[in-house]
Amino acid sequence: MNSDAVKTGMQQAPHRSLFNALGLTKEELQKPLVGIVSSYNEIVPGHMNLDKIVEAVKLGVAMAGGTPIVFPAIAVCDGIAMGHIGMKYSLVTRDLIADSTEAMAIAHGFDALVMVPNCDKNVPGLLMAAARINIPAIFVSGGPMLAGRVKGEKTSLSSMFEAVGAYSAGKLSEEEVEEYTCKTCPTAGSCSGMYTANSMNCLTEALGMGLKGNGTIPAVYSERIRLAKHAGMKIMELYEKNIRPKDILTKEAFLNALTVDMALGCSTNSMLHLPAIAHEAGVDLNVDIANEISAKTPNLCHLAPAGHTYMEDLNEAGGVYAVMNELNKKKLLHTDLITATGKTVGENIDGCVNLNTEVIRPIDAPYSQTGGIAVLKGNLAPDSGVVKRSAVAPEMMKHEGPARVFDCEEDAIEAIKGGKIIPGDVVVIRYEGPKGGPGMREMLNPTSAIIGMGLGSTVALITDGRFSGASRGAAIGHVSPEAAVGGPIALVEEGDIIEIDINTNSLNVKVSQEELEERRAKWQPREPKIKTGYLARYAAMVTSGNRGAILEIPTMK
């Protein structure tokens, strides 16, 4: 056992005295030490039930012959952090979570790990840590929130942000917005649409690192507690069989995850996280392959914000395994891969039928023949730009219009809400990337303002920041190279004509290469917006080529 290094032999007598101080018995120390990484806190709605999940996991571990020991992981609520300086800290916590979990797990000699995350950055952060540490590990999330209801219609967090935009446009009263405020987020859990948290929890299932229902069983269901107990029991089986994360997180597993991603219509942030997790597992996952997979993967689900179904509906329809079973009808998955269930992908999904063809379209009657995400390239995005194709209105799949250029999110929102953006415009928000932000903020406020103002089918938005999974419309994010390193987005001028063609995966500015080069010769780097603290150190890592920085892991390259 790994834990022998901290509990066995005369040299470890001091260590045992400290275990005695923890109240552990000799009998407990004779068993494998199972770390339970708890993301529980009292600021994230998706985490307020994780204390109960953790207690259930502990029971499962103990029932199966292990000694469970809990330690924490941090988590930021992206919704609460949205629209102010706090959002600059969200994405960077992914790497803090991975690093701190690695430190805790190795420093204390754990034999296995059960990860208990739920929201946007701690799911990928803990997946990165699991791959890096590579001792037996399994995931059980806190589960999604139930949808809210306003005037008989289901709602989710994106409804709330769009209600604020509608208020600015004079379409909702203050009293109506207050009704949304009180009813939109009715329970504990990760926000109820196919946003980043639920995307990554579903993709954890697709990767094979969680049990059936990990991504879809609602947080408030007792079934979630039973799932947690089974995860605690299952980790002991994985330990006995020595099945480790790198046995599960193979290249084929990541291709499966990308395929499921396309079918579900997941958040564009998955294009940041999957390559970073793959990197930790020793797999080179270039996002250019996303279009290749999308071309042959039908989009089967239109969950909010793309449509009017929610995570609870996907769960009732059969969940992630039912989607995978549909995909397997066209042999789109690698089914012989081992998973954290101890069985193969094929064994897991066998018999998991689609119970609601309105929620999960049959493979021969999809929403579209191509997947939910597209990676665009062109002279405006030489490396890439990412769009949630499934959430784009048909009339915006191809768009051409004048650039309205802003050097920060706040200025763009002011212009949108002030009525200065008109149909046909292309809003360009730059200097919001990993270095330029720093921190690569989500742009849910601008996209929601555009939707709320009634411009969702006539105005596009492009940024070197990123978009929330709750964003919809022609919102193209992750444009790389970013403005802060002199990417072409830094050279766009007010009124330049932007050409977007999602059908052909292209993003261009109608300016000659000679003109762009002349502009580049005049461009000057900007002073950092934040010069001290963690964000400043993070921005320095991005520029120095440190592999811990988001764009230096092969994410957008």
C-alpha positions in Angstrom: 0.0 0.0 0.0 1.1 3.6 -0.7 0.0 4.4 2.8 2.6 2.0 4.3 5.0 4.9 3.9 3.1 6.8 6.6 1.9 4.1 8.9 4.1 0.9 8.8 7.5 0.3 10.6 9.5 1.8 13.4 10.4 4.9 11.5 6.7 5.6 11.1 5.9 5.5 14.8 5.7 9.4 14.9 3.3 9.2 12.0 1.2 6.7 13.8 1.1 9.0 16.9 -0.5 11.6 14.7 -3.0 9.2 13.3 -3.8 8.3 16.9 -4.4 12.0 17.4 -7.0 11.8 14.6 -8.8 9.1 16.5 -7.9 6.3 14.0 -7.7 2.8 15.3 -5.1 0.1 14.6 -7.8 -1.7 12.6 -8.4 1.3 10.4 -4.7 1.8 9.8 -4.4 -1.8 8.6 -6.8 -0.9 5.7 -6.1 1.2 2.6 -6.4 4.9 3.2 -8.9 6.4 0.8 -8.8 10.2 0.4 -12.2 11.8 -0.2 -11.6 15.1 -1.9 -14.6 17.2 -0.9 -15.5 20.5 -2.7 -18.1 21.3 -0.1 -18.5 24.9 0.8 -21.3 27.3 1.7 -20.9 29.8 -1.2 -21.6 27.6 -4.2 -25.2 26.4 -4.6 -24.0 23.4 -6.5 -21.9 22.4 -3.4 -24.3 22.9 -0.5 -25.3 19.2 -0.6 -21.8 17.8 -0.9 -21.4 17.3 2.8 -24.2 14.7 2.5 -22.6 13.2 -0.6 -19.3 12.9 1.3 -20.9 11.2 4.2 -22.5 8.6 1.9 -19.1 8.0 0.1 -17.5 7.5 3.5 -20.1 4.8 4.4 -19.5 3.1 1.0 -15.7 3.1 1.5 -16.0 1.7 5.0 -18.6 -1.0 4.0 -16.2 -2.2 1.3 -13.1 -2.4 3.6 -11.3 1.0 3.3 -10.6 3.8 5.7 -12.1 7.0 4.4 -10.4 10.3 5.2 -11.8 13.7 3.9 -9.8 16.7 2.7 -11.0 19.8 0.9 -10.8 21.3 -2.5 -11.7 24.9 -3.3 -14.4 26.0 -5.7 -15.7 29.3 -7.2 -19.3 29.9 -8.1 -19.1 31.2 -11.6 -22.5 32.8 -11.4 -21.7 34.8 -8.3 -18.2 35.6 -9.7 -19.8 36.8 -13.1 -19.5 40.3 -14.4 -16.9 41.7 -12.0 -13.2 41.2 -11.1 -14.1 37.9 -9.5 -14.6 36.2 -12.9 -10.9 36.7 -13.5 -10.2 34.2 -10.7 -12.6 31.5 -11.9 -10.6 29.6 -14.6 -7.3 29.9 -12.9 -8.7 28.0 -9.9 -8.8 24.9 -12.1 -5.0 24.6 -11.9 -4.9 25.6 -8.2 -7.4 22.7 -7.5 -5.2 20.2 -9.5 -2.0 21.4 -7.8 -3.4 21.4 -4.2 -5.0 18.0 -4.6 -1.8 16.5 -5.9 0.1 18.0 -2.9 -2.4 16.6 -0.4 -2.7 13.1 -1.9 1.0 12.5 -2.3 2.0 14.2 1.0 -0.3 11.9 3.0 0.3 8.6 1.1 -3.3 7.9 0.1 -4.0 4.6 -1.6 -7.0 5.7 -3.6 -9.2 8.8 -4.1 -12.9 9.6 -4.4 -13.4 13.0 -6.0 -16.6 14.9 -5.0 -16.9 18.0 -7.2 -19.8 19.6 -8.9 -19.2 23.0 -10.5 -17.3 24.5 -13.4 -13.6 24.4 -12.6 -13.3 21.8 -9.8 -14.6 19.0 -12.0 -11.8 19.4 -14.6 -9.3 20.4 -11.9 -9.9 17.2 -10.1 -9.8 15.1 -13.3 -6.4 16.7 -14.0 -5.3 15.8 -10.5 -6.6 12.2 -10.8 -4.6 11.7 -14.0 -1.5 13.3 -12.6 -1.5 11.4 -9.3 -2.6 8.1 -11.1 -3.7 6.1 -8.1 -7.2 4.4 -8.3 -9.8 7.1 -8.4 -13.5 7.6 -9.0 -15.8 10.6 -9.3 -19.3 11.3 -7.8 -20.7 14.8 -8.4 -23.3 16.6 -6.4 -25.7 16.6 -9.3 -27.7 19.2 -11.2 -30.3 21.6 -9.8 -34.0 21.1 -10.7 -35.3 23.6 -13.2 -37.2 26.6 -12.0 -40.6 27.6 -13.1 -41.9 31.1 -14.0 -45.4 31.5 -15.4 -45.6 27.8 -16.1 -42.3 27.7 -18.1 -39.1 25.9 -16.9 -36.2 28.2 -16.3 -32.5 28.0 -15.6 -29.7 30.5 -14.7 -29.4 31.8 -18.3 -33.1 32.8 -18.0 -32.1 35.0 -15.1 -29.3 36.8 -17.0 -31.6 37.2 -20.0 -34.3 38.7 -17.8 -31.9 41.4 -16.8 -31.3 42.2 -20.4 -35.0 42.2 -21.1 -35.5 44.7 -18.2 -32.8 47.0 -19.8 -34.8 46.8 -23.1 -38.0 47.7 -21.3 -39.6 44.3 -21.9 -39.8 43.2 -18.3 -40.8 45.2 -15.2 -38.7 45.2 -12.0 -41.4 43.1 -10.3 -41.2 40.5 -13.1 -37.4 40.3 -12.8 -37.9 39.8 -9.0 -40.2 36.8 -9.8 -37.4 35.3 -11.9 -34.9 36.0 -9.1 -37.0 34.1 -6.6 -37.9 31.1 -8.8 -35.1 30.5 -11.3 -32.7 28.6 -9.0 -35.0 26.6 -6.7 -32.8 23.9 -5.3 -29.2 22.9 -4.5 -27.2 21.6 -7.5 -25.2 22.7 -10.5 -27.4 25.1 -12.6 -30.0 23.1 -14.5 -29.0 23.5 -18.1 -26.2 22.0 -20.1 -23.7 24.5 -18.8 -20.1 23.9 -18.1 -20.6 22.1 -14.7 -23.2 19.7 -16.1 -21.2 19.3 -19.3 -18.1 18.2 -17.4 -20.0 15.9 -15.1 -21.6 14.2 -18.1 -18.3 14.0 -19.8 -16.8 12.4 -16.7 -19.3 9.6 -17.3 -18.3 9.4 -21.0 -14.6 9.3 -20.1 -15.4 6.4 -17.8 -14.4 8.1 -14.5 -17.9 8.1 -12.9 -20.8 5.7 -12.4 -24.0 5.8 -14.4 -26.0 8.9 -13.5 -23.0 10.9 -12.3 -23.9 13.8 -14.6 -27.7 13.7 -14.5 -29.3 12.5 -11.3 -30.7 15.7 -9.7 -28.9 16.9 -6.5 -32.0 16.6 -4.4 -32.9 13.0 -5.3 -32.1 10.3 -2.8 -30.8 8.3 -5.7 -27.8 10.7 -5.6 -27.0 9.5 -2.1 -27.2 5.9 -3.2 -24.9 6.7 -6.1 -22.4 8.2 -3.6 -22.4 5.0 -1.5 -21.9 2.9 -4.6 -18.9 5.1 -5.6 -17.4 4.6 -2.2 -17.8 0.8 -2.6 -16.5 0.8 -6.1 -13.3 2.6 -5.3 -12.3 -0.4 -3.2 -12.9 -2.7 -6.2 -10.7 -0.4 -8.4 -8.0 -0.5 -5.7 -8.1 -4.3 -5.5 -7.9 -4.6 -9.3 -5.3 -1.8 -9.5 -7.4 0.1 -12.2 -5.9 3.6 -12.3 -7.0 6.8 -14.1 -4.4 6.4 -16.9 -5.8 3.0 -17.6 -9.2 4.6 -18.2 -8.1 8.0 -19.6 -6.7 6.8 -22.9 -6.8 8.6 -26.2 -9.8 6.6 -27.3 -11.6 7.6 -24.1 -11.1 11.2 -24.9 -12.4 10.7 -28.5 -15.5 9.1 -26.9 -15.9 12.2 -24.7 -15.6 14.5 -27.7 -18.2 12.4 -29.5 -20.6 12.6 -26.6 -19.8 16.3 -26.2 -21.0 16.8 -29.8 -24.2 14.8 -29.3 -25.1 16.5 -26.1 -24.3 20.0 -27.2 -22.0 20.7 -24.2 -20.4 24.0 -23.2 -17.6 25.4 -25.3 -15.5 25.4 -22.2 -15.1 21.6 -22.7 -12.7 22.6 -25.5 -10.5 24.1 -22.8 -10.8 21.4 -20.3 -10.7 18.1 -22.2 -7.2 18.9 -23.8 -5.9 20.0 -20.4 -7.1 16.7 -18.7 -5.7 14.7 -21.6 -2.3 16.4 -21.2 -2.1 15.2 -17.6 -2.9 11.7 -18.8 -0.1 11.8 -21.4 -2.5 12.1 -24.3 -2.0 14.8 -27.0 -5.5 16.0 -27.8 -5.5 18.7 -30.4 -8.9 20.5 -30.6 -8.6 20.6 -34.4 -9.9 17.0 -34.2 -13.2 18.5 -32.9 -14.5 19.4 -36.3 -13.6 16.0 -37.7 -15.6 14.3 -34.9 -18.4 16.9 -35.3 -18.7 16.1 -39.0 -19.7 12.5 -38.3 -21.5 13.0 -34.9 -25.2 14.0 -35.0 -26.4 16.5 -32.4 -29.1 14.6 -30.4 -29.9 17.0 -27.5 -30.9 20.6 -27.2 -30.8 21.2 -23.5 -31.0 24.7 -22.1 -29.7 27.2 -23.2 -29.9 25.7 -26.7 -33.5 24.4 -26.1 -36.3 24.0 -23.6 -35.2 20.7 -21.9 -33.2 20.4 -18.8 -30.9 18.0 -16.9 -33.8 16.4 -15.0 -35.3 15.7 -18.4 -32.1 14.1 -19.7 -32.0 12.0 -16.6 -35.5 10.7 -17.0 -34.8 10.0 -20.7 -32.0 7.6 -19.8 -29.1 9.9 -19.2 -25.6 9.9 -20.7 -25.6 6.1 -21.2 -28.8 6.4 -23.3 -27.1 9.0 -25.5 -24.0 6.8 -25.8 -26.2 3.9 -26.8 -27.8 5.9 -29.6 -24.3 6.9 -30.8 -23.2 3.3 -30.7 -25.9 2.4 -33.2 -23.7 4.0 -35.8 -20.5 2.6 -34.2 -19.3 6.1 -33.2 -17.7 5.0 -29.9 -14.8 2.9 -28.8 -16.7 0.3 -26.6 -13.9 -2.0 -25.4 -12.4 0.5 -23.0 -12.2 -0.2 -19.3 -14.0 2.2 -17.0 -14.4 3.0 -13.3 -17.3 0.7 -13.2 -14.8 -2.2 -13.6 -16.6 -2.9 -16.9 -16.1 -1.8 -20.5 -18.0 1.1 -22.2 -19.9 -1.5 -24.2 -21.0 -3.4 -21.1 -22.0 -0.1 -19.4 -24.3 1.1 -22.1 -25.8 -2.2 -23.1 -29.6 -2.0 -22.6 -29.6 1.7 -21.7 -32.4 2.7 -24.0 -33.7 6.1 -25.0 -36.9 6.7 -23.0 -37.9 10.0 -24.5 -37.1 10.8 -28.1 -38.1 14.5 -27.6 -35.2 14.9 -25.2 -32.7 12.6 -26.8 -33.3 12.5 -30.6 -32.9 9.1 -32.2 -29.6 8.7 -34.1 -31.5 8.7 -37.4 -33.6 11.8 -36.6 -31.1 14.3 -35.0 -31.4 18.0 -34.5 -28.5 18.2 -37.0 -26.2 15.8 -38.7 -23.2 17.6 -37.2 -22.2 18.1 -33.6 -23.0 20.8 -31.1 -19.5 22.6 -31.1 -17.5 24.0 -34.0 -13.9 25.2 -34.0 -13.4 28.1 -36.4 -10.3 29.3 -38.1 -9.3 32.2 -40.4 -7.2 35.3 -40.5 -9.0 36.6 -37.4 -8.4 33.3 -35.5 -5.3 31.6 -36.9 -5.2 29.0 -34.1 -8.9 28.8 -33.3 -12.2 30.2 -32.1 -15.0 28.1 -30.6 -18.7 28.3 -30.9 -21.6 26.3 -29.5 -23.2 25.6 -32.9 -26.3 24.0 -31.4 -27.2 27.3 -29.7 -26.9 29.5 -32.8 -30.0 30.6 -34.6 -30.1 29.2 -38.2 -30.0 32.7 -39.7 -26.7 33.4 -37.8 -24.8 30.4 -39.0 -23.5 32.7 -41.7 -23.1 36.4 -40.9 -21.3 39.4 -42.1 -21.2 42.8 -40.4 -19.2 45.7 -39.1 -17.0 45.3 -36.1 -17.9 47.2 -32.9 -14.7 47.0 -31.0 -14.3 47.1 -27.1 -11.2 46.5 -25.0 -13.1 45.1 -22.0 -16.4 43.4 -21.2 -17.8 46.3 -19.2 -17.6 48.8 -22.2 -19.4 46.3 -24.4 -22.2 45.8 -22.0 -22.7 49.5 -21.6 -23.0 49.9 -25.4 -25.4 47.0 -25.7 -27.7 48.1 -22.9 -27.4 51.7 -24.1 -28.9 50.8 -27.5 -25.7 51.5 -29.4 -25.5 48.0 -31.0 -27.8 47.5 -33.9 -28.8 44.5 -36.0 -26.0 43.3 -38.2 -23.2 44.4 -35.9 -20.4 42.1 -34.7 -19.4 42.9 -31.2 -15.6 42.3 -30.6 -14.4 42.1 -27.0 -10.7 41.7 -26.7 -7.9 41.9 -24.1 -9.9 39.4 -22.0 -7.7 36.3 -22.7 -5.6 34.3 -20.2 -2.8 36.9 -20.3 -4.8 40.0 -21.3 -7.6 39.6 -18.7 -5.8 38.2 -17.0 -7.8 35.1 -16.3 -10.0 34.7 -19.4 -13.4 35.8 -18.1 -16.7 34.3 -19.2 -18.9 36.6 -21.3 -22.3 35.6 -20.1 -23.4 39.1 -19.3 -22.7 40.5 -22.9 -24.4 37.5 -24.6 -27.4 37.7 -22.2 -27.7 41.4 -22.8 -27.7 40.8 -26.6 -30.5 38.1 -26.2 -32.4 40.3 -23.7 -32.3 43.2 -26.1 -33.9 41.1 -28.8 -30.7 41.0 -30.9 -29.8 37.3 -30.6 -30.7 36.5 -34.2 -29.0 39.6 -35.7 -25.8 40.4 -33.7 -22.7 38.2 -33.3 -20.1 38.4 -30.5 -16.4 37.5 -30.8 -13.9 37.5 -27.9 -10.5 36.2 -26.9 -12.2 35.5 -23.5 -14.5 32.6 -23.2 -18.2 32.0 -23.0 -20.3 30.5 -20.2 -22.0 27.2 -21.0 -25.2 29.3 -20.4 -24.4 31.5 -23.4 -26.3 31.2 -26.6 -26.4 32.9 -30.0 -23.5 33.5 -32.4 -21.0 33.8 -29.6 -17.5 32.9 -30.7 -15.0 32.7 -27.9 -11.4 31.4 -27.1 -10.1 33.4 -30.2 -6.4 32.6 -30.3 -3.9 34.0 -30.4 -5.3 36.5 -27.9 -5.0 40.3 -28.2 -2.5 40.6 -25.4 0.1 38.7 -27.4 -0.6 40.5 -30.6 -3.1 38.2 -32.1 -5.1 39.5 -35.1 -8.1 40.3 -32.9 -5.9 43.1 -31.5 -5.6 44.6 -35.0 -9.3 44.9 -35.7 -10.6 48.4 -36.2 -14.0 49.9 -35.7 -16.1 49.2 -38.8 -14.0 46.4 -40.3 -16.2 43.8 -41.9 -16.2 40.5 -40.1 -17.2 37.3 -41.9 -18.5 34.4 -39.9 -19.4 31.1 -41.6 -20.0 28.4 -39.0 -21.0 25.9 -41.7 -17.5 26.1 -43.2 -15.7 26.7 -39.8 -14.3 30.1 -40.9 -13.8 33.4 -39.1 -12.2 36.3 -41.0 -11.9 40.0 -41.1 -12.1 41.6 -44.6 -8.7 43.3 -44.4 -5.8 42.4 -46.7 -2.8 40.6 -45.2 -0.7 43.6 -46.1 -3.0 46.0 -44.1 -2.9 43.6 -41.1 0.9 43.6 -41.2 1.0 47.4 -41.3 -1.3 47.5 -38.3 0.8 44.9 -36.5 3.9 47.0 -37.0 2.2 49.9 -35.2 0.7 47.7 -32.4 2.1 48.1 -28.9 1.7 45.6 -26.0 -0.4 46.9 -23.1 0.5 47.3 -19.5 -0.9 44.4 -17.4 -4.3 45.2 -15.9 -3.3 43.5 -12.6 0.4 43.7 -11.5 0.4 41.9 -8.2 -1.0 38.8 -6.6 -1.9 35.4 -8.1 -3.4 36.7 -11.3 -0.2 38.6 -12.1 1.9 35.4 -11.5 -0.6 33.4 -13.6 -0.3 35.9 -16.5 3.5 35.6 -16.3 3.2 31.8 -16.5 1.3 32.1 -19.7 3.9 34.3 -21.3 6.9 32.3 -20.0 5.7 29.0 -21.6 5.0 27.4 -18.2 3.1 24.2 -18.8 0.7 25.0 -16.0 -0.7 28.0 -17.8 -4.0 27.3 -19.6 -3.0 28.1 -23.2 0.4 26.5 -22.8 -1.2 23.2 -22.1 -2.3 22.0 -25.7 -5.8 23.4 -25.4 -6.2 25.8 -28.2 -3.3 24.7 -30.4 
